[in-house]
Amino acid sequence: MRVLMEAVKASPTAKAGFERAARELGKSVGTVAQKYYLLQRTAGTTRTRVTKRAAGARSAGAARAGKARDAVAGTTPTELAVLTTEELARLAGMLRKEIDRRQGELMQLARSLGQRS
């Protein structure tokens, strides 16, 4: 561990430090880098990366809900009539999950607004 930490601190870049430590330890550079970051995380010296979604990006749940809405939105009553029972049940389940998710969000928002008053 000490060899790894000293190699990284003494090098101009972390990559160069990983390469040096890998040579000294007889390990691959990837293994050494992984060990270094694991040690850093355990020591609490690294921060968790927070990423922002691109404009218009949706969560996986929102994407599934969008597919459910899209599946119904352009469908005529005649087309709905020929769907199998299994397809209708699957569609109803997707819509129920979306409704439950949105109700949960509204309840959470209402609680947070109630706490601010």
Residue pairs with C-beta under 8 A, 6 or more apart in sequence:
1 39
3 21
3 24
3 25
4 17
4 21
4 25
4 32
4 35
4 36
4 39
5 36
5 39
7 17
7 18
7 20
7 21
7 24
8 14
8 17
8 18
8 21
8 36
9 17
10 17
10 20
11 17
11 20
14 33
14 36
15 29
15 33
17 36
18 29
18 32
18 33
18 36
19 29
21 27
21 32
21 36
22 28
22 29
22 31
22 32
25 32
37 46
40 46
58 66
61 97
61 101
64 94
64 97
64 98
65 94
65 97
65 98
65 101
67 94
68 91
68 94
68 95
68 98
69 98
71 91
71 94
72 80
72 91
72 95
80 88
83 91
